[in-house]
Amino acid sequence: PLHMAGMAATFQAAFGPRLVLGLGRGNPGWLSGAGLEMVGYQGLEDYVALLHRLWRGETVAYQGVLGDFPHLELEDVVEDFVPPPVWFGTLGQPVGARTAVRSFDGVLLPPVFTPAATHTIVARLRAECEAMGRDPAGLHVCQSVITAPELDDIETRRLAHARAVTYLDAPGYGEMLVRLNHWNMGPLRELRNHRQFASMPTAVSDLSFHRHELMGPASLVPDAWMQA
C-alpha cells in the first residue's frame, strides 16, 4: 500500500489533480501465472482505507487480512495535497456493489456488457447508495465500450470480436458475462473448445496470442452479441 500511495501522490502532485486511481480484485486466469491470488473484498476495503490514511499524512500500523505492516508513512506529503479519486473496476454484483459504495469514489464497468446488463448494475449501485445513506450522484459510474467506428469488417472483428474472446475465454469471467447478458452458453462452450486453445500454455488467450491471431475463435462470437 505504501508504494501505491506514494506513486499516486507523486502523479497527483506533479501533474495537478487529474489522476483517477483504478483498483480491482483481479482474475485467477491472469494472476495465477504470477503466483498471486485475488484479494478478498475486506482486503480491498482495507487497502483503500490505508491509502487515504497515508495521503492524510498519518503514520499507520496495520495487522489484518492484507498482512502485517507495523509502520507505514509517507515522508513528505505536499501541503494542500488533494487525494486522487479511487475507482473500483468491477462487474458490479451484490458484494462488489456494496464494496464500491462503502469505499470508492467511482466504478469502472468492463466491456462486453449489454445496455440492459449495465442498467441493472447501475440500478443496484444506486440502491446500495440509498441503503447506506449516500447520495447516488456522488458515485461516478463509467461503462467502457468496445467500438470500431467506420472500419471494415475484418478490422472490426479484430477489434471487437477478437477482443471479446479475451474476456469470454477467462475461466469464470466468461460465464459471468454470458449470464449477466442473458446470452446462451452454447457459443461460449464452442469458443472454449476451439482447436487453437487445445495446447495453449496459459490459462487465458491474451497471454498467448495477440487479438490479430484470434480471428478463428473470434468467428464463433455471435455478431448479435457484439452489436448488443
Secondary structure, 3 states (H helix, E strand, C coil): CHHHHHHHHHHHHHHCCCCCEEEECCCHHHHHHHCCCCCCHHHHHHHHHHHHHHHCCCCEEEEECCEEEEEECCCCCCCCCCCCCEEEECCCCHHHHHHHHHHCCEEEECCCCCHHHHHHHHHHHHHHHHHCCCCHHHCEEEECCCCCCCCCHHHHHHHHHHHHHHHHCCCCHHHHHHHHCCCCHHHHHHHHCCHHHCCCCCCCHHHCCCHHHCHHHHCCCCHHHHHC
